[in-house]
Amino acid sequence: MENTQEYSIHPLALLSPDRTPEEQAVLVESISELDQLVPITRWGNQIVDGRHRLHACNELGL
């Protein structure tokens, strides 16, 4: 289930740099093992903080 289509990315979220594929893989592994510990912050239907966590959770089917 792909949730990223329900939310757009707020311009503030784009201030954080993109992750390399290796960094994203580490995040996916961490969330898989420990669960998502830091919440994703939304404002309306926009992601303000946590776009990388959202993608990781979507990859894991969470």
Distance bins in CASP14 RR format, pairs under 12 A and 6 or more apart:
PFRMAT RR
TARGET T0000
AUTHOR 0000-0000-0000
RMODE 2
METHOD distances of the structure
MODEL  1
1 57 0 0 0 0 0 1 0 0 0 0 0
1 58 1 0 0 1 0 0 0 0 0 0 0
1 59 0 0 0 0 0 1 0 0 0 0 0
1 60 0 0 0 0 0 1 0 0 0 0 0
1 61 1 0 0 1 0 0 0 0 0 0 0
1 62 0 0 0 0 1 0 0 0 0 0 0
2 54 0 0 0 0 0 1 0 0 0 0 0
2 55 0 0 0 0 1 0 0 0 0 0 0
2 57 0 0 0 0 0 1 0 0 0 0 0
2 58 1 0 1 0 0 0 0 0 0 0 0
2 59 0 0 0 0 1 0 0 0 0 0 0
2 61 0 0 0 0 1 0 0 0 0 0 0
2 62 0 0 0 0 0 1 0 0 0 0 0
3 40 0 0 0 0 1 0 0 0 0 0 0
3 42 0 0 0 0 0 1 0 0 0 0 0
3 45 0 0 0 0 0 1 0 0 0 0 0
3 47 0 0 0 0 0 1 0 0 0 0 0
3 51 0 0 0 0 0 1 0 0 0 0 0
3 53 0 0 0 0 0 1 0 0 0 0 0
3 54 1 0 0 1 0 0 0 0 0 0 0
3 55 0 0 0 0 1 0 0 0 0 0 0
3 56 0 0 0 0 0 1 0 0 0 0 0
3 57 1 0 0 1 0 0 0 0 0 0 0
3 58 1 0 1 0 0 0 0 0 0 0 0
3 59 0 0 0 0 0 1 0 0 0 0 0
3 60 0 0 0 0 0 1 0 0 0 0 0
3 61 0 0 0 0 1 0 0 0 0 0 0
3 62 0 0 0 0 1 0 0 0 0 0 0
4 40 0 0 0 0 0 1 0 0 0 0 0
4 45 0 0 0 0 0 1 0 0 0 0 0
4 46 0 0 0 0 0 1 0 0 0 0 0
4 47 0 0 0 0 1 0 0 0 0 0 0
4 50 0 0 0 0 0 1 0 0 0 0 0
4 51 0 0 0 0 1 0 0 0 0 0 0
4 52 0 0 0 0 0 1 0 0 0 0 0
4 53 0 0 0 0 0 1 0 0 0 0 0
4 54 1 0 0 1 0 0 0 0 0 0 0
4 55 1 0 0 1 0 0 0 0 0 0 0
4 56 0 0 0 0 0 1 0 0 0 0 0
4 57 0 0 0 0 1 0 0 0 0 0 0
4 58 1 0 1 0 0 0 0 0 0 0 0
4 59 0 0 0 0 0 1 0 0 0 0 0
4 61 0 0 0 0 0 1 0 0 0 0 0
5 45 0 0 0 0 0 1 0 0 0 0 0
5 54 0 0 0 0 0 1 0 0 0 0 0
5 58 0 0 0 0 1 0 0 0 0 0 0
6 40 0 0 0 0 0 1 0 0 0 0 0
6 42 0 0 0 0 0 1 0 0 0 0 0
6 44 0 0 0 0 0 1 0 0 0 0 0
6 45 1 0 0 1 0 0 0 0 0 0 0
6 46 0 0 0 0 0 1 0 0 0 0 0
6 47 0 0 0 0 1 0 0 0 0 0 0
6 54 0 0 0 0 0 1 0 0 0 0 0
6 58 0 0 0 0 0 1 0 0 0 0 0
7 13 0 0 0 0 0 1 0 0 0 0 0
7 40 0 0 0 0 1 0 0 0 0 0 0
7 41 0 0 0 0 0 1 0 0 0 0 0
7 42 1 0 0 1 0 0 0 0 0 0 0
7 43 0 0 0 0 0 1 0 0 0 0 0
7 44 0 0 0 0 1 0 0 0 0 0 0
7 45 1 0 1 0 0 0 0 0 0 0 0
7 46 1 0 0 1 0 0 0 0 0 0 0
7 47 1 0 1 0 0 0 0 0 0 0 0
7 48 0 0 0 0 0 1 0 0 0 0 0
7 50 0 0 0 0 0 1 0 0 0 0 0
7 51 0 0 0 0 1 0 0 0 0 0 0
7 54 1 0 0 1 0 0 0 0 0 0 0
7 55 0 0 0 0 0 1 0 0 0 0 0
7 57 0 0 0 0 0 1 0 0 0 0 0
7 58 0 0 0 0 0 1 0 0 0 0 0
8 14 0 0 0 0 0 1 0 0 0 0 0
8 42 0 0 0 0 0 1 0 0 0 0 0
8 43 0 0 0 0 0 1 0 0 0 0 0
8 44 0 0 0 0 1 0 0 0 0 0 0
8 45 1 0 0 1 0 0 0 0 0 0 0
8 46 1 0 1 0 0 0 0 0 0 0 0
8 47 1 0 0 1 0 0 0 0 0 0 0
8 48 0 0 0 0 0 1 0 0 0 0 0
8 51 0 0 0 0 0 1 0 0 0 0 0
8 54 0 0 0 0 0 1 0 0 0 0 0
9 15 0 0 0 0 0 1 0 0 0 0 0
9 16 0 0 0 0 0 1 0 0 0 0 0
9 18 0 0 0 0 0 1 0 0 0 0 0
9 40 0 0 0 0 0 1 0 0 0 0 0
9 41 0 0 0 0 0 1 0 0 0 0 0
9 42 0 0 0 0 0 1 0 0 0 0 0
9 43 0 0 0 0 0 1 0 0 0 0 0
9 45 0 0 0 0 0 1 0 0 0 0 0
9 46 1 0 0 1 0 0 0 0 0 0 0
9 47 1 0 1 0 0 0 0 0 0 0 0
9 48 0 0 0 0 1 0 0 0 0 0 0
9 49 0 0 0 0 0 1 0 0 0 0 0
9 50 0 0 0 0 1 0 0 0 0 0 0
9 51 1 0 1 0 0 0 0 0 0 0 0
9 52 0 0 0 0 0 1 0 0 0 0 0
9 54 0 0 0 0 1 0 0 0 0 0 0
9 55 0 0 0 0 0 1 0 0 0 0 0
10 16 0 0 0 0 0 1 0 0 0 0 0
10 40 0 0 0 0 0 1 0 0 0 0 0
10 41 0 0 0 0 1 0 0 0 0 0 0
10 42 0 0 0 0 1 0 0 0 0 0 0
10 43 1 0 0 1 0 0 0 0 0 0 0
10 44 0 0 0 0 1 0 0 0 0 0 0
10 45 0 0 0 0 1 0 0 0 0 0 0
10 46 1 1 0 0 0 0 0 0 0 0 0
10 47 1 0 0 1 0 0 0 0 0 0 0
10 48 1 0 1 0 0 0 0 0 0 0 0
10 49 0 0 0 0 1 0 0 0 0 0 0
10 50 0 0 0 0 0 1 0 0 0 0 0
10 51 0 0 0 0 1 0 0 0 0 0 0
10 54 0 0 0 0 0 1 0 0 0 0 0
11 43 0 0 0 0 0 1 0 0 0 0 0
11 46 0 0 0 0 1 0 0 0 0 0 0
11 47 0 0 0 0 0 1 0 0 0 0 0
11 48 0 0 0 0 1 0 0 0 0 0 0
11 51 0 0 0 0 0 1 0 0 0 0 0
12 41 0 0 0 0 1 0 0 0 0 0 0
12 42 0 0 0 0 0 1 0 0 0 0 0
12 43 0 0 0 0 1 0 0 0 0 0 0
12 46 0 0 0 0 1 0 0 0 0 0 0
12 47 0 0 0 0 1 0 0 0 0 0 0
12 48 1 0 1 0 0 0 0 0 0 0 0
12 49 1 0 0 1 0 0 0 0 0 0 0
12 50 0 0 0 0 0 1 0 0 0 0 0
12 51 0 0 0 0 0 1 0 0 0 0 0
13 40 0 0 0 0 1 0 0 0 0 0 0
13 41 0 0 0 0 1 0 0 0 0 0 0
13 42 0 0 0 0 0 1 0 0 0 0 0
13 43 0 0 0 0 1 0 0 0 0 0 0
13 46 1 0 0 1 0 0 0 0 0 0 0
13 47 1 0 1 0 0 0 0 0 0 0 0
13 48 1 0 1 0 0 0 0 0 0 0 0
13 49 1 0 0 1 0 0 0 0 0 0 0
13 50 1 0 0 1 0 0 0 0 0 0 0
13 51 1 0 1 0 0 0 0 0 0 0 0
13 52 0 0 0 0 1 0 0 0 0 0 0
13 53 0 0 0 0 0 1 0 0 0 0 0
13 54 0 0 0 0 1 0 0 0 0 0 0
13 55 0 0 0 0 0 1 0 0 0 0 0
14 46 0 0 0 0 0 1 0 0 0 0 0
14 47 0 0 0 0 1 0 0 0 0 0 0
14 48 0 0 0 0 0 1 0 0 0 0 0
14 49 0 0 0 0 0 1 0 0 0 0 0
14 50 0 0 0 0 0 1 0 0 0 0 0
14 51 0 0 0 0 1 0 0 0 0 0 0
14 52 0 0 0 0 0 1 0 0 0 0 0
15 48 0 0 0 0 0 1 0 0 0 0 0
15 49 0 0 0 0 1 0 0 0 0 0 0
15 50 0 0 0 0 0 1 0 0 0 0 0
15 51 0 0 0 0 0 1 0 0 0 0 0
16 23 0 0 0 0 0 1 0 0 0 0 0
16 41 0 0 0 0 0 1 0 0 0 0 0
16 47 0 0 0 0 0 1 0 0 0 0 0
16 48 0 0 0 0 0 1 0 0 0 0 0
16 49 1 0 0 1 0 0 0 0 0 0 0
16 50 0 0 0 0 1 0 0 0 0 0 0
16 51 1 0 0 1 0 0 0 0 0 0 0
16 52 1 0 0 1 0 0 0 0 0 0 0
16 53 0 0 0 0 0 1 0 0 0 0 0
17 23 0 0 0 0 1 0 0 0 0 0 0
17 24 0 0 0 0 0 1 0 0 0 0 0
17 51 0 0 0 0 0 1 0 0 0 0 0
17 52 0 0 0 0 1 0 0 0 0 0 0
18 24 0 0 0 0 1 0 0 0 0 0 0
18 51 0 0 0 0 1 0 0 0 0 0 0
18 52 0 0 0 0 1 0 0 0 0 0 0
18 55 0 0 0 0 0 1 0 0 0 0 0
19 25 0 0 0 0 1 0 0 0 0 0 0
19 26 0 0 0 0 1 0 0 0 0 0 0
19 27 1 0 0 1 0 0 0 0 0 0 0
19 28 0 0 0 0 0 1 0 0 0 0 0
19 50 0 0 0 0 0 1 0 0 0 0 0
19 51 0 0 0 0 1 0 0 0 0 0 0
19 52 1 0 1 0 0 0 0 0 0 0 0
19 53 0 0 0 0 0 1 0 0 0 0 0
19 55 0 0 0 0 1 0 0 0 0 0 0
19 56 0 0 0 0 1 0 0 0 0 0 0
20 26 0 0 0 0 1 0 0 0 0 0 0
20 27 0 0 0 0 0 1 0 0 0 0 0
20 52 0 0 0 0 0 1 0 0 0 0 0
21 27 0 0 0 0 0 1 0 0 0 0 0
21 28 0 0 0 0 0 1 0 0 0 0 0
21 52 0 0 0 0 0 1 0 0 0 0 0
21 55 0 0 0 0 0 1 0 0 0 0 0
21 59 0 0 0 0 0 1 0 0 0 0 0
22 28 0 0 0 0 0 1 0 0 0 0 0
22 29 0 0 0 0 0 1 0 0 0 0 0
23 29 0 0 0 0 0 1 0 0 0 0 0
23 30 0 0 0 0 0 1 0 0 0 0 0
23 52 0 0 0 0 1 0 0 0 0 0 0
23 55 0 0 0 0 0 1 0 0 0 0 0
23 56 0 0 0 0 0 1 0 0 0 0 0
24 30 0 0 0 0 0 1 0 0 0 0 0
24 31 0 0 0 0 0 1 0 0 0 0 0
24 51 0 0 0 0 0 1 0 0 0 0 0
24 52 1 0 0 1 0 0 0 0 0 0 0
24 53 0 0 0 0 0 1 0 0 0 0 0
24 54 0 0 0 0 0 1 0 0 0 0 0
24 55 1 0 0 1 0 0 0 0 0 0 0
24 56 1 0 0 1 0 0 0 0 0 0 0
24 57 0 0 0 0 0 1 0 0 0 0 0
24 58 0 0 0 0 0 1 0 0 0 0 0
24 59 0 0 0 0 1 0 0 0 0 0 0
24 60 0 0 0 0 0 1 0 0 0 0 0
25 31 0 0 0 0 0 1 0 0 0 0 0
25 32 0 0 0 0 0 1 0 0 0 0 0
25 52 0 0 0 0 0 1 0 0 0 0 0
25 55 0 0 0 0 0 1 0 0 0 0 0
25 56 0 0 0 0 1 0 0 0 0 0 0
25 59 0 0 0 0 1 0 0 0 0 0 0
25 60 0 0 0 0 0 1 0 0 0 0 0
26 32 0 0 0 0 0 1 0 0 0 0 0
26 33 0 0 0 0 0 1 0 0 0 0 0
26 34 0 0 0 0 0 1 0 0 0 0 0
26 52 0 0 0 0 0 1 0 0 0 0 0
26 56 0 0 0 0 1 0 0 0 0 0 0
27 33 0 0 0 0 0 1 0 0 0 0 0
27 34 0 0 0 0 0 1 0 0 0 0 0
27 36 0 0 0 0 1 0 0 0 0 0 0
27 37 0 0 0 0 0 1 0 0 0 0 0
27 38 0 0 0 0 0 1 0 0 0 0 0
27 50 0 0 0 0 0 1 0 0 0 0 0
27 51 0 0 0 0 0 1 0 0 0 0 0
27 52 1 0 0 1 0 0 0 0 0 0 0
27 53 1 0 0 1 0 0 0 0 0 0 0
27 54 0 0 0 0 0 1 0 0 0 0 0
27 55 0 0 0 0 1 0 0 0 0 0 0
27 56 1 0 1 0 0 0 0 0 0 0 0
27 57 0 0 0 0 1 0 0 0 0 0 0
27 58 0 0 0 0 0 1 0 0 0 0 0
27 59 0 0 0 0 1 0 0 0 0 0 0
27 60 0 0 0 0 0 1 0 0 0 0 0
28 34 0 0 0 0 0 1 0 0 0 0 0
28 36 0 0 0 0 0 1 0 0 0 0 0
28 52 0 0 0 0 1 0 0 0 0 0 0
28 53 0 0 0 0 1 0 0 0 0 0 0
28 54 0 0 0 0 0 1 0 0 0 0 0
28 55 0 0 0 0 1 0 0 0 0 0 0
28 56 1 0 1 0 0 0 0 0 0 0 0
28 57 0 0 0 0 1 0 0 0 0 0 0
28 58 0 0 0 0 1 0 0 0 0 0 0
28 59 1 0 1 0 0 0 0 0 0 0 0
28 60 1 0 0 1 0 0 0 0 0 0 0
28 61 0 0 0 0 0 1 0 0 0 0 0
28 62 0 0 0 0 0 1 0 0 0 0 0
29 56 0 0 0 0 1 0 0 0 0 0 0
29 59 0 0 0 0 0 1 0 0 0 0 0
29 60 0 0 0 0 1 0 0 0 0 0 0
30 36 0 0 0 0 1 0 0 0 0 0 0
30 37 0 0 0 0 1 0 0 0 0 0 0
30 38 0 0 0 0 0 1 0 0 0 0 0
30 52 0 0 0 0 0 1 0 0 0 0 0
30 53 0 0 0 0 1 0 0 0 0 0 0
30 56 0 0 0 0 1 0 0 0 0 0 0
30 57 0 0 0 0 0 1 0 0 0 0 0
30 60 0 0 0 0 0 1 0 0 0 0 0
31 37 0 0 0 0 1 0 0 0 0 0 0
31 38 0 0 0 0 1 0 0 0 0 0 0
31 40 0 0 0 0 0 1 0 0 0 0 0
31 50 0 0 0 0 0 1 0 0 0 0 0
31 52 0 0 0 0 0 1 0 0 0 0 0
31 53 1 0 0 1 0 0 0 0 0 0 0
31 54 0 0 0 0 0 1 0 0 0 0 0
31 55 0 0 0 0 0 1 0 0 0 0 0
31 56 1 0 1 0 0 0 0 0 0 0 0
31 57 1 0 0 1 0 0 0 0 0 0 0
31 58 0 0 0 0 0 1 0 0 0 0 0
31 59 0 0 0 0 1 0 0 0 0 0 0
31 60 1 0 0 1 0 0 0 0 0 0 0
31 61 0 0 0 0 0 1 0 0 0 0 0
31 62 1 0 0 1 0 0 0 0 0 0 0
32 56 0 0 0 0 1 0 0 0 0 0 0
32 57 0 0 0 0 1 0 0 0 0 0 0
32 59 0 0 0 0 1 0 0 0 0 0 0
32 60 1 0 1 0 0 0 0 0 0 0 0
32 61 0 0 0 0 0 1 0 0 0 0 0
32 62 0 0 0 0 1 0 0 0 0 0 0
33 56 0 0 0 0 0 1 0 0 0 0 0
33 60 0 0 0 0 0 1 0 0 0 0 0
34 56 0 0 0 0 0 1 0 0 0 0 0
34 60 0 0 0 0 0 1 0 0 0 0 0
35 53 0 0 0 0 0 1 0 0 0 0 0
35 56 0 0 0 0 0 1 0 0 0 0 0
35 57 0 0 0 0 1 0 0 0 0 0 0
35 60 0 0 0 0 1 0 0 0 0 0 0
35 62 0 0 0 0 1 0 0 0 0 0 0
36 50 0 0 0 0 1 0 0 0 0 0 0
36 52 0 0 0 0 0 1 0 0 0 0 0
36 53 1 0 0 1 0 0 0 0 0 0 0
36 54 0 0 0 0 1 0 0 0 0 0 0
36 55 0 0 0 0 0 1 0 0 0 0 0
36 56 1 0 0 1 0 0 0 0 0 0 0
36 57 1 0 0 1 0 0 0 0 0 0 0
36 58 0 0 0 0 0 1 0 0 0 0 0
36 60 0 0 0 0 1 0 0 0 0 0 0
36 61 0 0 0 0 0 1 0 0 0 0 0
36 62 1 0 0 1 0 0 0 0 0 0 0
37 50 0 0 0 0 0 1 0 0 0 0 0
37 53 0 0 0 0 1 0 0 0 0 0 0
37 56 0 0 0 0 0 1 0 0 0 0 0
37 57 0 0 0 0 0 1 0 0 0 0 0
38 49 0 0 0 0 1 0 0 0 0 0 0
38 50 1 0 0 1 0 0 0 0 0 0 0
38 52 0 0 0 0 0 1 0 0 0 0 0
38 53 1 0 0 1 0 0 0 0 0 0 0
38 54 0 0 0 0 0 1 0 0 0 0 0
38 56 0 0 0 0 0 1 0 0 0 0 0
38 57 0 0 0 0 0 1 0 0 0 0 0
39 47 0 0 0 0 0 1 0 0 0 0 0
39 48 0 0 0 0 0 1 0 0 0 0 0
39 49 0 0 0 0 1 0 0 0 0 0 0
39 50 0 0 0 0 1 0 0 0 0 0 0
39 53 0 0 0 0 1 0 0 0 0 0 0
39 54 0 0 0 0 0 1 0 0 0 0 0
39 57 0 0 0 0 0 1 0 0 0 0 0
40 46 0 0 0 0 0 1 0 0 0 0 0
40 47 1 0 0 1 0 0 0 0 0 0 0
40 48 0 0 0 0 1 0 0 0 0 0 0
40 49 1 0 0 1 0 0 0 0 0 0 0
40 50 1 0 1 0 0 0 0 0 0 0 0
40 51 0 0 0 0 1 0 0 0 0 0 0
40 52 0 0 0 0 1 0 0 0 0 0 0
40 53 1 0 1 0 0 0 0 0 0 0 0
40 54 1 0 1 0 0 0 0 0 0 0 0
40 55 0 0 0 0 0 1 0 0 0 0 0
40 56 0 0 0 0 0 1 0 0 0 0 0
40 57 1 0 0 1 0 0 0 0 0 0 0
40 58 0 0 0 0 0 1 0 0 0 0 0
40 62 0 0 0 0 0 1 0 0 0 0 0
41 47 1 0 0 1 0 0 0 0 0 0 0
41 48 1 0 1 0 0 0 0 0 0 0 0
41 49 1 0 1 0 0 0 0 0 0 0 0
41 50 1 0 0 1 0 0 0 0 0 0 0
41 51 0 0 0 0 0 1 0 0 0 0 0
41 53 0 0 0 0 1 0 0 0 0 0 0
41 54 0 0 0 0 0 1 0 0 0 0 0
42 48 1 0 0 1 0 0 0 0 0 0 0
42 49 0 0 0 0 1 0 0 0 0 0 0
42 50 0 0 0 0 1 0 0 0 0 0 0
42 51 0 0 0 0 0 1 0 0 0 0 0
42 53 0 0 0 0 0 1 0 0 0 0 0
42 54 0 0 0 0 1 0 0 0 0 0 0
43 49 0 0 0 0 1 0 0 0 0 0 0
43 50 0 0 0 0 0 1 0 0 0 0 0
46 54 0 0 0 0 0 1 0 0 0 0 0
47 53 0 0 0 0 1 0 0 0 0 0 0
47 54 1 0 1 0 0 0 0 0 0 0 0
47 55 0 0 0 0 1 0 0 0 0 0 0
47 57 0 0 0 0 0 1 0 0 0 0 0
47 58 0 0 0 0 0 1 0 0 0 0 0
48 54 0 0 0 0 0 1 0 0 0 0 0
50 56 0 0 0 0 1 0 0 0 0 0 0
50 57 0 0 0 0 1 0 0 0 0 0 0
50 58 0 0 0 0 0 1 0 0 0 0 0
51 57 0 0 0 0 0 1 0 0 0 0 0
51 58 0 0 0 0 0 1 0 0 0 0 0
52 58 0 0 0 0 0 1 0 0 0 0 0
52 59 0 0 0 0 0 1 0 0 0 0 0
53 59 0 0 0 0 0 1 0 0 0 0 0
53 60 0 0 0 0 0 1 0 0 0 0 0
53 62 0 0 0 0 1 0 0 0 0 0 0
54 60 0 0 0 0 0 1 0 0 0 0 0
54 61 0 0 0 0 0 1 0 0 0 0 0
54 62 0 0 0 0 1 0 0 0 0 0 0
55 61 0 0 0 0 0 1 0 0 0 0 0
55 62 0 0 0 0 0 1 0 0 0 0 0
56 62 0 0 0 0 1 0 0 0 0 0 0
END
